[in-house]
């Protein structure tokens, strides 16, 4: 003998089935939304340019200094080959200065300076020169055949404002004005962006310009960096 539910019961059963189906569907959508959020790329624009040219690398260096970003700064240099060379005049005036240092010291000064609570403000400006081929007579032979290019930077202007323990209202300012620098860049064909090789700084030569105002005569980029490395 077959039995059948009364019409009212059948309607309730159908409503219950529809509600259960809707709940399952909503749950699936919610879970799907969570997965999408977990894998959704960060759309925050980077303050840095793609390192696909030496010009972009130099611009990124200024950006990293002014943002006080030690990780972004260190990423611009070749970990294995980088060397910073101080100006010979600085070496004559201070026997404690080393003639050069490597990547580790370069990364250290930026971290110590940028993260220091005693540093109030850092400002860096300079003028980029054109990208140049190497000169076999004046440039390192070690760079031959590696695709290395160089750039002369002029009008270096660096200000590092620091706290003055003797007078908190009157900061101590380390000022570099009018100096120059030569940068050497090496392409890395193993790391591409948009099919183009990226570039790293392999050498930075500090160049003191004579005849500067007395106010800044003791400061070069190298001497300021040496305070924090």
N, C-alpha and C positions, 0 to 999 in steps of 0.2 A: 504494500500500500504506500503510495507516494504522499508526501506532505508538502505543503507550500506555506510560505510565510504570508501573513496578511500584508496588504499594500503598504501600510504605515511602516512595518518592520523592514520591508524591502527597501523603502526610501532611506531609512536610517542606515541600512547596511551599505547602500551605494554612497551616501554622504561620507561614512566612515572610510570607505576605500579611497575616495577622492582626496580626503584630508591626509590620509597616510601617504598617498602618492605625492601630493604637494609637499609634504614635509621632507620626504626623501629627496625630491628635486631641489628644494631650497638648501638642504644640507650639502648636496653635491656642488651647488653653485658657490656656497660659502667656502667649502674646502678648496674648490678651484680658485676662488679669489685669493685665498691664503697662499696657494702655490704661486700664483702670479706675482703677488707682492714679494715673495721670497726671492724670486728670480728676476724681478724687475730691475733693469739697470739704473744706476744713479744718474739722473738727468741734470744734476748740478753742473753748470759749465765750469771747466777748469780755468784758472787764471793764467795757465801756462800755454804757450804755443807749442805745436808739434816740433820736436827737435830734429826736423828734416833739413835744417840749414844752419850753418854757423851763426848767421844773423839772428835766427830765432833763439839759439842757445844763449847768445849775449843778452838778448832782451829778457830771457827767462832768468838770467843771473840777477839782473836788476830787480825783477819781480820778487824773486826769492828773498833778496836782502830786505826789501821794503815790507814784505809780508812777515819777515822774521821766521822763515820756514827752513829749518836746518836740513830736513829730509829732501825737500825740493832743491835746495842748494847743492847738497852732496851728489844728487843724481846727475848733475851736469858734468861731472868730472870722471875721467877714466880711472877706475879703482887701482888698476895694475900699473899704469904708466904715468899718472899725473905727477908733475913737479911744479912747485911755485918757487921762482928765483927772485930773491931780494935785490934791490939796487946796490951796486958796489959801494956807493957813497954811504949808504946806511951801515954797511959792514965796517967801514972805516971809523964811523962815529960811535959804534956800539959793539964791543967785542963779544957781547953775550948773544948777539943775533947769529943764527945759522945762515950759511949762504943760500940754502934752499930747504924745502921740506916736501913731504909726499902727501898722498891722498888722506891718510889718517889724520895728519895735523891740520889739513885744510878743512876736513869735516869737523874736527874738534873745535877749531876757533869759531866756526859758524854756530855750532850748538851752544857753546859756552857764552858767546856774545848774544845771540838771538834770544836765548832763554833766561838771560840774567835779569833779575829784578832791579839791578842797579842801572840798567840801560833804559833810558826813557824813550829815545827815538833814534832811528837810523834812516839816513837819506843817502841815496846814491844816484848820481847822474853822470853821464859821459857821452862822448860823441863817437859813433862807430865809423871807422874807415872802410874802404872797399876791401873785399876779400882778395887775397893775393896768392900767387904761386910762390913756392919756396925759392929762395936764392941760394944756390949751392955754395957760394962763398961765405955767406953770413949765417945760414940756418943749419941746425944740427943734421949731420949726415945720417943719423939713425932714422930720420923720418923719410928718407928717400924711398920711393916706390910704395909708400903706404897711403897715398892719396891725401896726405896732410896739407892743410891750407892754413894761412895765417891772416891776422887782422890787427892793425894798429888802432888802438883806442886813444883818443886825446881828450883834453878838458875834463879829466877825472875830478869829480867833486863828491867827497864823502864826508858826512857829518855823523858822529856818534855822540849823542848827548847822554851823559851819565850823572848819577847823583853825586853831590858834593857833601861829604860828611861835615865839613866845616860850616857850610851855609846851604841848607836844603833849597833855598829860593834861587840860588845861583849855580846852575849845573856846570859841570866840567865838560867842555866840548872838544873832542878830538876831530880836527878839521884837516882834510886833505884837499888841496885846491890846485888845479892846473897840471897835475901830473899826467903821465901817459902809461900805457901798458901794451905789450904785444901778447896776443893769444894765438895758440896753435890748436887746431881742431883736427880730429881724426874721424873718418866715417866708419860706421859699424854695419857692414852689409848683412850681418846675421840678425839684426833687429830692424825690421822695416815698419814704416807707417805709410799706408796707402801706396805700397810698392817702392817707396823711397827709403834709402838708408838713413839711419839716425846718426847724429854727430855727438862727440864728447870732447871736452877740453883736455888736452894732454899736457899743455904747458902754459904757464902764465908768468910773464916777465914784468916785474915792477920797474918803472922808469921814472926816476926823480927828475924834475925840471928845475933847473937852477934859476935864481933871480926871483923867487917867490917872495911874498910879503913875510916879514919877520914872524907874524902870528902863526904861520904854518910851517916854518922852516924845519921843525923837528919831526913832522908827521908825513909819512908816506903810507900807502895802503898796506905795505908789508909790515911797517912798524906798528900800525894799529892792530892788524890781525895778530901779530906776535903777542900782544897783550892778553889774548884770550885763548890761545891754542894750548 
